[in-house]
Amino acid sequence: MTKEEVFSIEKFIPTPPEKPFYFGVTGLNHGHIHSMCSGLINAGAKMTHIYEPDEALLAGFLKKYPELIVCKSLDELLRRGWDVGVAWQDGRQHGGTTHIRLNLALPLSRVKEAFERMGRYVFNTEKHV
């Protein structure tokens, strides 16, 4: 397997998607976040939310993606998931001020369920389906 195959996010999302895949972003202070977002969008996903405490980074990102809903805090974004049963973890305890950890070491059916909940309830700005 090549390096490109290992790091290619597109292989994890059907193209075209069978149904919308919604996601949010946090932590713009690392360069690969832009390519990760582009990869997801190019694969048919819809980015809807952002949390970024650095106002300059946030402003630059919003110029490219003005439609994003801006969360006021990492806690707000975390709460959106917890309120609908997405058991993700605050990454600040691991040294990342804008990190969210999601444990994927579980059966694929549970991973799919978690991503379905995130798409339907956490990041979906359209009517819940």
C-alpha positions in Angstrom: 0.0 0.0 0.0 1.4 3.4 -1.0 1.6 6.5 1.3 -1.1 8.1 -0.8 -3.4 5.1 -0.4 -2.9 5.1 3.4 -3.7 8.8 3.8 -6.5 9.0 1.2 -9.7 10.0 3.0 -11.8 9.5 -0.2 -11.7 5.7 0.1 -13.8 5.9 3.3 -16.7 7.8 1.7 -18.7 6.4 -1.1 -18.6 8.5 -4.3 -21.2 9.7 -5.0 -22.4 9.4 -1.4 -25.5 7.4 -0.9 -26.7 10.1 1.5 -25.1 13.3 2.7 -22.1 13.0 5.0 -21.9 16.1 7.2 -18.8 17.1 9.2 -17.4 20.0 11.2 -13.8 21.2 11.7 -11.7 22.5 14.6 -8.0 23.2 14.9 -6.9 25.1 11.8 -3.4 25.5 13.1 -2.1 22.5 11.3 -1.6 22.6 7.5 -3.1 19.3 6.6 -6.6 20.3 7.8 -7.2 22.1 4.5 -6.4 19.1 2.4 -8.5 16.9 4.7 -11.5 19.2 4.3 -11.0 19.5 0.5 -10.8 15.7 0.2 -14.0 15.2 2.1 -15.8 17.9 0.1 -14.5 16.5 -3.2 -15.9 13.1 -2.1 -19.3 14.6 -1.7 -19.4 15.5 2.1 -20.8 18.8 3.4 -18.8 20.8 5.9 -21.2 22.7 8.2 -19.6 23.8 11.5 -16.3 25.2 12.7 -14.6 26.1 16.0 -11.4 28.0 15.9 -10.2 30.3 18.7 -7.6 32.0 16.5 -9.6 34.8 14.9 -7.1 35.3 12.0 -7.2 31.6 11.1 -11.0 31.6 11.4 -11.4 34.7 9.2 -9.2 33.2 6.5 -11.1 29.9 6.5 -14.5 31.7 6.5 -13.4 33.6 3.3 -13.2 30.2 1.6 -16.2 28.6 3.4 -18.5 31.5 4.4 -21.5 29.2 4.9 -20.1 27.6 8.0 -21.8 27.9 11.3 -19.2 29.1 13.9 -19.3 27.5 17.3 -18.4 29.8 20.2 -16.4 27.1 22.0 -15.1 23.6 21.8 -17.5 22.7 24.6 -20.4 23.8 22.3 -19.3 21.5 19.5 -18.6 18.6 21.9 -22.1 19.1 23.5 -23.8 18.9 20.1 -22.4 15.3 19.8 -23.0 14.2 23.3 -26.6 15.4 23.2 -27.4 12.8 20.5 -25.2 9.9 21.8 -22.0 10.5 20.0 -19.4 9.5 22.6 -16.4 11.5 21.5 -13.8 12.9 23.9 -12.4 16.3 24.7 -8.9 16.3 23.4 -7.7 19.2 25.6 -6.6 16.7 28.3 -4.2 15.3 25.7 -2.6 18.7 25.0 -4.7 19.9 22.1 -6.7 23.0 22.7 -9.0 22.4 19.7 -8.9 18.6 19.6 -11.8 16.1 19.7 -10.9 12.4 20.0 -13.2 9.8 18.5 -12.4 6.1 19.3 -12.8 4.0 16.2 -11.6 0.8 17.8 -15.0 -0.9 17.8 -17.2 -2.9 15.5 -17.8 -1.2 12.1 -21.6 -1.2 12.7 -21.0 1.1 15.8 -18.7 3.4 13.8 -21.3 3.7 11.1 -24.0 4.4 13.7 -21.8 7.2 15.3 -21.1 8.8 11.9 -24.8 8.6 11.0 -25.7 10.4 14.3 -23.0 13.0 13.7 -24.4 13.6 10.1 -28.0 13.6 11.1 -28.0 15.5 14.4 -24.6 17.2 15.0 -23.6 18.8 11.7 -26.7 18.6 9.5 -28.0 22.1 9.0 -31.0 20.9 7.0 -34.2 19.4 8.4 -33.4 16.2 10.4 -34.3 13.2 8.4 
